[in-house]
């Protein structure tokens, strides 16, 4: 087994040449999805004859490709044998990427920071927590919580870091009951703040095929927190009654959910308990690796 993580091999071309060389000697190659890395490998496979191993990618992320980029993305993905994804509803991606449903396989995500979470004793200090940087709809959040008699802590990053992930606070009027903390890269701080909240609210940008918020809502559930999250990829097609799901971009609906759960201890605790029962079996990286290996073994037995 060979492993070439980007943090140890930051040069993309050299990393992919190593991957390519290893792939020629292997039966299977698993690639954390990155279109640039995938393109390099697919081109190398296409240009050189000989044995080609099965190619699996994990955590599909294509954004909103159009025109030539969409055609190139489709060409690259036609050379992938299996797409391991964090969502169940693959139909929109089948249409966009012109791929059969048989190429997709759902694998549940893990609890990020599980070692820290296991050592924590969550409390309720009477505030709402919103965290993360990917496709967060801060405009809708601010409209929903404005003038509410509750504090809100938003743990996120600066504009230059969040912009590439589809989020922004530029030009927004931050309500006086909202505190912005630019420290989401500090996992211990992030989890500590979440662990002291009464509610976890994750408003996601409307109309995107990119999954977002999955890691954070799983962390919140592992901390026995009641979660309010926008409907979307990897949310409404994965969860049932483990979280309160609201329409993206609907500030009135989000506000109503916040008020209802803030004031109803029994209802809030019921959601928190169901979320906890969902998240706990997901485990950490070891359990995720077992899920991926299970998918690879199943594929290897396929004709």
C-alpha positions as CSV (number, residue, x, y, z in Angstrom):
1,X,0.0,0.0,0.0
2,X,1.3,3.4,-1.0
3,X,0.3,6.8,0.4
4,X,1.1,10.3,-0.9
5,X,-0.8,12.9,1.1
6,X,-0.5,16.5,-0.2
7,X,0.8,17.8,3.1
8,X,3.9,15.6,2.7
9,X,4.1,16.0,-1.1
10,X,3.0,19.5,-1.9
11,X,4.3,19.6,-5.5
12,X,1.2,18.3,-7.4
13,X,3.1,17.1,-10.5
14,X,5.7,15.2,-8.5
15,X,3.0,13.8,-6.2
16,X,1.0,12.6,-9.1
17,X,4.0,11.1,-10.9
18,X,4.6,9.0,-7.7
19,X,0.9,8.1,-7.7
20,X,1.0,7.1,-11.3
21,X,4.1,4.9,-10.8
22,X,2.5,3.2,-7.8
23,X,-0.7,2.8,-9.7
24,X,1.1,0.8,-12.4
25,X,2.1,-1.7,-9.7
26,X,-1.2,-1.8,-7.9
27,X,-4.7,-3.1,-8.3
28,X,-6.5,-0.1,-7.0
29,X,-5.9,3.6,-6.6
30,X,-7.9,5.8,-4.2
31,X,-7.8,9.5,-4.7
32,X,-9.2,12.2,-2.4
33,X,-11.2,14.1,-5.0
34,X,-9.3,17.0,-6.6
35,X,-10.0,17.7,-10.3
36,X,-6.4,18.9,-11.0
37,X,-4.9,15.7,-9.5
38,X,-7.4,13.5,-11.3
39,X,-6.8,15.2,-14.6
40,X,-3.0,14.6,-14.4
41,X,-3.5,10.9,-13.6
42,X,-6.2,10.4,-16.3
43,X,-4.0,12.1,-18.9
44,X,-1.0,9.9,-17.9
45,X,-3.1,6.8,-18.1
46,X,-4.4,7.8,-21.5
47,X,-1.0,8.5,-22.9
48,X,0.7,5.4,-21.8
49,X,-0.3,1.8,-22.7
50,X,-0.2,-1.1,-20.2
51,X,-2.1,-2.2,-17.1
52,X,-4.4,0.3,-15.5
53,X,-5.6,-0.2,-11.9
54,X,-9.1,0.5,-10.8
55,X,-9.5,4.2,-9.9
56,X,-11.7,5.4,-7.0
57,X,-12.2,8.9,-5.9
58,X,-13.5,10.0,-2.5
59,X,-15.7,13.1,-1.6
60,X,-16.8,14.4,-5.0
61,X,-16.5,18.2,-5.4
62,X,-17.0,19.7,-8.8
63,X,-18.7,23.1,-8.0
64,X,-20.7,24.5,-11.0
65,X,-18.6,23.6,-14.1
66,X,-19.9,25.0,-17.4
67,X,-18.8,25.0,-21.0
68,X,-15.4,23.6,-21.7
69,X,-14.7,22.9,-18.0
70,X,-17.9,20.8,-17.8
71,X,-16.9,18.8,-20.8
72,X,-13.4,18.3,-19.5
73,X,-14.8,17.3,-16.0
74,X,-17.1,14.7,-17.7
75,X,-14.2,13.3,-19.7
76,X,-12.1,12.9,-16.6
77,X,-14.8,11.2,-14.6
78,X,-15.6,8.8,-17.3
79,X,-12.2,7.3,-16.5
80,X,-13.1,6.8,-12.8
81,X,-14.4,3.4,-11.8
82,X,-16.1,4.4,-8.6
83,X,-17.1,7.7,-6.9
84,X,-17.4,7.4,-3.2
85,X,-19.6,10.2,-2.0
86,X,-21.0,11.7,1.2
87,X,-24.6,12.0,-0.1
88,X,-27.3,9.5,-1.2
89,X,-29.2,11.5,-3.9
90,X,-26.9,11.2,-6.9
91,X,-29.5,12.0,-9.5
92,X,-28.5,15.7,-10.0
93,X,-24.9,14.6,-10.4
94,X,-25.8,11.9,-12.8
95,X,-27.5,14.5,-15.0
96,X,-24.8,17.2,-14.7
97,X,-21.8,14.8,-15.2
98,X,-23.5,12.4,-17.6
99,X,-22.7,9.4,-15.4
100,X,-24.6,6.3,-14.5
101,X,-25.9,5.8,-11.0
102,X,-23.8,2.6,-10.7
103,X,-20.6,4.7,-10.5
104,X,-21.7,6.3,-7.2
105,X,-21.5,4.7,-3.8
106,X,-22.5,6.4,-0.5
107,X,-20.2,6.2,2.4
108,X,-21.0,7.9,5.8
109,X,-18.6,10.5,7.0
110,X,-16.7,10.5,10.2
111,X,-16.6,12.6,13.4
112,X,-13.8,15.1,12.9
113,X,-11.9,15.7,16.1
114,X,-13.3,12.7,17.8
115,X,-10.5,12.4,20.3
116,X,-11.2,15.9,21.6
117,X,-15.0,15.3,21.6
118,X,-14.6,12.2,23.7
119,X,-12.9,14.2,26.4
120,X,-15.5,17.0,26.5
121,X,-18.4,17.5,28.9
122,X,-20.9,19.7,26.9
123,X,-22.8,22.4,28.7
124,X,-25.5,24.9,27.9
125,X,-24.3,28.5,28.3
126,X,-27.3,30.0,26.5
127,X,-26.1,31.0,23.0
128,X,-26.4,29.8,19.4
129,X,-23.4,28.5,17.6
130,X,-22.8,28.8,13.9
131,X,-19.5,27.5,12.5
132,X,-17.5,26.8,9.4
133,X,-16.7,28.5,6.1
134,X,-18.1,26.4,3.3
135,X,-21.2,27.8,1.6
136,X,-22.5,29.4,4.8
137,X,-25.4,31.8,4.3
138,X,-24.6,34.4,6.8
139,X,-27.1,36.9,5.3
140,X,-30.0,34.6,6.1
141,X,-28.6,33.9,9.6
142,X,-28.3,37.6,10.4
143,X,-31.8,38.3,9.2
144,X,-33.1,35.3,11.2
145,X,-31.5,36.2,14.6
146,X,-31.8,40.0,14.4
147,X,-33.5,41.4,17.6
148,X,-33.9,37.9,19.1
149,X,-33.1,37.8,22.9
150,X,-30.3,35.3,22.5
151,X,-26.6,35.6,21.8
152,X,-25.0,34.1,18.6
153,X,-21.4,33.1,18.2
154,X,-20.1,32.6,14.6
155,X,-16.8,30.8,14.4
156,X,-15.5,31.2,10.9
157,X,-12.5,32.5,8.9
158,X,-11.5,35.7,7.3
159,X,-12.9,36.8,3.9
160,X,-9.9,35.7,1.9
161,X,-10.2,32.2,3.3
162,X,-14.0,31.8,3.1
163,X,-14.5,33.3,-0.3
164,X,-13.1,30.4,-2.2
165,X,-15.5,28.2,-0.3
166,X,-18.5,30.1,-1.4
167,X,-19.1,32.2,1.8
168,X,-18.9,35.9,2.5
169,X,-19.9,38.6,5.1
170,X,-18.9,41.5,2.9
171,X,-21.4,44.3,3.1
172,X,-23.6,42.5,5.6
173,X,-25.0,44.4,8.7
174,X,-24.0,42.2,11.7
175,X,-26.7,42.3,14.4
176,X,-25.5,43.5,17.8
177,X,-26.3,40.1,19.4
178,X,-23.9,38.3,17.0
179,X,-20.2,37.8,17.8
180,X,-17.8,37.0,15.0
181,X,-14.8,34.8,15.9
182,X,-12.3,34.2,13.1
183,X,-10.8,31.1,14.6
184,X,-12.4,28.1,12.8
185,X,-9.0,26.7,12.0
186,X,-8.4,26.1,15.7
187,X,-10.2,22.8,16.1
188,X,-10.1,22.7,19.9
189,X,-11.5,26.3,20.1
190,X,-14.1,25.5,17.5
191,X,-15.3,22.4,19.4
192,X,-15.2,24.0,22.8
193,X,-17.4,26.9,21.6
194,X,-19.8,24.4,20.0
195,X,-19.9,22.3,23.2
196,X,-21.1,25.3,25.3
197,X,-23.9,26.3,22.9
198,X,-27.6,25.6,23.4
199,X,-28.3,25.3,19.6
200,X,-26.2,24.7,16.6
201,X,-27.4,26.5,13.4
202,X,-25.9,25.8,10.0
203,X,-27.5,28.0,7.3
204,X,-26.3,26.9,3.8
205,X,-26.3,28.7,0.5
206,X,-29.3,28.0,-1.6
207,X,-29.0,26.3,-5.0
208,X,-25.7,24.5,-4.9
209,X,-24.8,21.0,-5.8
210,X,-21.8,21.1,-3.5
211,X,-22.2,19.4,-0.1
212,X,-21.4,21.6,2.9
213,X,-21.8,21.4,6.7
214,X,-21.6,17.6,6.9
215,X,-18.6,17.5,9.2
216,X,-19.9,20.2,11.4
217,X,-23.4,18.8,11.9
218,X,-21.9,15.4,12.7
219,X,-19.6,17.0,15.3
220,X,-22.6,18.9,16.9
221,X,-24.6,15.7,17.1
222,X,-21.6,13.8,18.7
223,X,-21.7,16.6,21.3
224,X,-25.4,16.0,21.8
225,X,-26.4,19.3,20.4
226,X,-29.7,20.1,18.7
227,X,-28.9,21.0,15.1
228,X,-30.8,23.3,12.7
229,X,-29.5,23.0,9.1
230,X,-30.5,24.0,5.6
231,X,-31.9,21.4,3.2
232,X,-29.3,20.4,0.7
233,X,-26.8,17.8,-0.6
234,X,-25.7,15.5,2.2
235,X,-28.4,16.8,4.5
236,X,-31.9,16.0,3.5
237,X,-30.9,12.9,1.5
238,X,-29.0,11.5,4.5
239,X,-30.7,12.7,7.7
240,X,-34.3,12.0,8.7
241,X,-35.4,13.1,12.2
242,X,-31.9,13.7,13.6
243,X,-31.9,17.5,12.9
244,X,-34.4,20.3,12.1
245,X,-34.1,21.0,8.4
246,X,-35.2,24.3,6.9
247,X,-35.4,25.7,3.4
248,X,-32.2,27.5,2.4
249,X,-32.4,31.2,2.1
250,X,-35.7,31.4,4.1
251,X,-34.9,33.7,7.1
252,X,-38.5,33.5,8.4
253,X,-38.5,29.8,8.6
254,X,-35.0,29.7,10.2
255,X,-36.1,32.3,12.8
256,X,-39.3,30.3,13.6
257,X,-37.2,27.1,14.1
258,X,-34.7,28.9,16.3
259,X,-37.5,30.4,18.5
260,X,-39.3,27.1,18.8
261,X,-36.3,25.0,19.8
262,X,-34.7,27.7,22.0
263,X,-37.9,27.7,24.2
264,X,-38.8,24.0,24.1
265,X,-36.3,22.0,26.2
266,X,-38.1,18.7,25.6
267,X,-38.1,19.1,21.8
268,X,-34.6,20.3,21.7
269,X,-33.3,17.4,23.8
270,X,-35.2,14.9,21.7
271,X,-33.5,16.1,18.5
272,X,-30.1,16.2,20.3
273,X,-30.6,12.6,21.5
274,X,-31.5,11.3,18.0
275,X,-28.6,13.1,16.5
276,X,-26.2,11.6,19.1
277,X,-27.5,8.1,18.3
278,X,-26.8,8.8,14.6
279,X,-23.4,10.3,15.0
280,X,-21.8,8.1,17.6
281,X,-21.5,4.9,15.5
282,X,-19.8,6.9,12.7
283,X,-16.6,6.9,14.7
284,X,-13.4,8.6,13.5
285,X,-10.9,8.0,10.7
286,X,-10.5,4.3,11.4
287,X,-14.2,3.7,10.8
288,X,-14.1,5.8,7.6
289,X,-11.2,3.9,6.3
290,X,-13.0,0.6,7.0
291,X,-16.0,1.9,5.0
292,X,-13.7,2.8,2.1
293,X,-11.9,-0.5,2.2
294,X,-15.2,-2.3,2.3
295,X,-16.2,-0.5,-0.9
296,X,-12.9,-1.4,-2.5
297,X,-13.2,-5.1,-1.6
298,X,-16.7,-5.2,-2.9
299,X,-15.6,-3.6,-6.2
300,X,-12.6,-6.0,-6.5
301,X,-15.1,-8.9,-6.5
302,X,-17.2,-7.4,-9.2
303,X,-16.7,-8.7,-12.8
